[in-house]
């Protein structure tokens, strides 16, 4: 049996939000299935939702959502999300780390956000209700990433 077999049949779930209300503070731990969790983020816009079934330890997950738009003449603008995330496991412990780049308008300004997801332990929702862990937050742009490990 290889080291990643402990997570076979699990899913990796990843969500990116943009907070549009400067007075709202993201919670580091949230509860609920996909619809319940998303509905709690009333002042935030959902930028990306990813559900990856059948992950095993050592997987590298690439998430890409890019848009190239003509802005007139020979000019183009780029907007999108590009993440490379690695999932590691040991026994019943799951860890996420990686990098993301987001190019978009944040609060009316065109910006590029380079985000580093440091090694973060993720909860497994096999027992009990789904738990989402905030794995990254940038106060300047209002971006937050949440992740969890779930049943397929």
C-alpha positions as CSV (number, residue, x, y, z in Angstrom):
1,X,0.0,0.0,0.0
2,X,1.5,3.4,-1.0
3,X,1.6,6.4,1.3
4,X,-1.3,8.2,-0.4
5,X,-3.8,5.2,0.0
6,X,-5.2,6.7,3.2
7,X,-7.0,9.5,1.3
8,X,-8.1,7.4,-1.7
9,X,-11.8,8.0,-2.3
10,X,-11.7,11.5,-0.7
11,X,-12.3,14.8,-2.4
12,X,-10.4,18.0,-2.2
13,X,-12.6,21.1,-2.1
14,X,-11.3,24.7,-2.7
15,X,-13.2,28.0,-2.9
16,X,-12.0,31.5,-3.5
17,X,-14.1,34.5,-2.4
18,X,-13.7,38.3,-3.0
19,X,-15.1,40.3,0.0
20,X,-16.9,43.4,-1.2
21,X,-17.7,44.8,2.2
22,X,-14.6,46.3,4.0
23,X,-16.3,45.9,7.4
24,X,-16.8,42.2,7.0
25,X,-14.1,39.9,8.5
26,X,-13.6,36.4,7.1
27,X,-13.8,33.6,9.7
28,X,-10.8,31.3,9.9
29,X,-13.2,28.2,10.3
30,X,-16.6,27.9,8.7
31,X,-19.1,25.1,8.6
32,X,-21.5,23.7,6.1
33,X,-21.8,21.9,2.8
34,X,-21.1,23.8,-0.4
35,X,-24.5,25.6,-0.6
36,X,-24.7,26.3,3.1
37,X,-21.1,27.6,3.3
38,X,-21.5,29.8,0.2
39,X,-24.8,31.3,1.5
40,X,-23.0,32.4,4.7
41,X,-20.7,34.6,2.7
42,X,-23.3,37.2,1.9
43,X,-21.0,40.2,1.3
44,X,-18.6,38.2,-0.8
45,X,-18.4,37.2,-4.5
46,X,-17.6,33.6,-5.4
47,X,-14.6,33.7,-7.7
48,X,-13.8,30.0,-8.0
49,X,-15.3,26.7,-6.7
50,X,-13.4,23.4,-7.3
51,X,-14.3,19.9,-6.3
52,X,-11.7,17.3,-7.1
53,X,-12.9,13.7,-6.3
54,X,-10.5,10.8,-5.8
55,X,-7.4,12.7,-4.6
56,X,-4.5,10.9,-2.9
57,X,-1.5,12.2,-1.0
58,X,1.1,13.7,-3.2
59,X,-1.3,14.9,-5.8
60,X,-0.6,18.3,-7.4
61,X,-3.9,20.1,-8.3
62,X,-3.8,22.8,-11.0
63,X,-6.7,25.2,-11.0
64,X,-6.9,27.6,-13.9
65,X,-9.6,30.0,-14.9
66,X,-8.3,32.6,-17.5
67,X,-10.0,35.1,-19.7
68,X,-8.3,37.2,-22.4
69,X,-10.4,40.1,-23.6
70,X,-9.9,42.5,-26.5
71,X,-10.0,46.1,-25.1
72,X,-10.0,47.7,-28.6
73,X,-7.4,48.1,-31.3
74,X,-4.5,45.8,-30.7
75,X,-4.9,45.8,-26.9
76,X,-5.9,42.9,-24.7
77,X,-6.5,42.6,-20.9
78,X,-6.1,39.4,-18.9
79,X,-8.1,38.3,-15.9
80,X,-8.0,35.0,-14.2
81,X,-6.9,32.5,-11.5
82,X,-3.9,30.2,-11.7
83,X,-3.2,27.9,-8.7
84,X,-0.7,25.0,-8.2
85,X,-1.6,23.3,-5.0
86,X,-0.1,20.2,-3.5
87,X,-1.9,17.8,-1.1
88,X,0.0,15.6,1.3
89,X,-1.3,13.0,3.7
90,X,0.0,11.0,6.6
91,X,-2.4,8.6,8.2
92,X,-5.6,10.6,8.7
93,X,-3.9,14.0,8.4
94,X,-4.1,16.1,5.2
95,X,-2.0,19.1,4.4
96,X,-2.3,21.7,1.6
97,X,0.4,24.1,0.3
98,X,1.0,26.0,-2.9
99,X,0.8,29.2,-4.9
100,X,-1.9,31.1,-6.7
101,X,-1.9,34.1,-8.9
102,X,-5.1,36.2,-9.5
103,X,-5.2,38.9,-12.1
104,X,-8.4,41.0,-11.9
105,X,-10.0,44.2,-10.8
106,X,-10.2,44.5,-7.1
107,X,-12.3,47.4,-5.8
108,X,-12.0,49.2,-9.1
109,X,-8.2,48.8,-9.5
110,X,-6.5,46.3,-11.9
111,X,-4.1,44.3,-9.7
112,X,-2.1,41.0,-9.7
113,X,-2.3,39.1,-6.4
114,X,0.5,36.5,-5.8
115,X,-0.7,34.3,-2.9
116,X,1.4,31.7,-1.1
117,X,-0.6,29.0,0.7
118,X,1.6,27.9,3.6
119,X,1.4,24.3,4.9
120,X,-2.1,24.1,6.4
121,X,-3.7,21.1,7.9
122,X,-7.2,20.4,6.5
123,X,-10.1,18.8,8.3
124,X,-11.6,15.5,7.0
125,X,-15.4,15.6,7.0
126,X,-15.8,11.9,7.1
127,X,-16.8,12.3,10.7
128,X,-19.4,15.0,11.4
129,X,-20.3,18.1,9.4
130,X,-18.2,19.8,6.7
131,X,-15.5,22.2,8.1
132,X,-13.8,24.8,5.9
133,X,-10.4,26.2,6.8
134,X,-9.3,29.5,5.6
135,X,-5.9,28.8,4.0
136,X,-5.1,32.3,2.7
137,X,-6.4,35.9,3.1
138,X,-5.3,39.2,1.6
139,X,-6.9,42.2,3.4
140,X,-5.8,44.6,0.6
141,X,-7.8,42.9,-2.1
142,X,-10.4,41.2,0.1
143,X,-9.5,37.7,-1.3
144,X,-9.8,34.6,0.9
145,X,-9.2,30.9,0.0
146,X,-11.0,28.1,1.9
147,X,-10.4,24.3,1.6
148,X,-11.4,21.0,3.1
149,X,-11.2,17.2,2.5
150,X,-14.5,15.5,2.1
151,X,-16.3,12.3,1.0
152,X,-16.4,11.7,-2.7
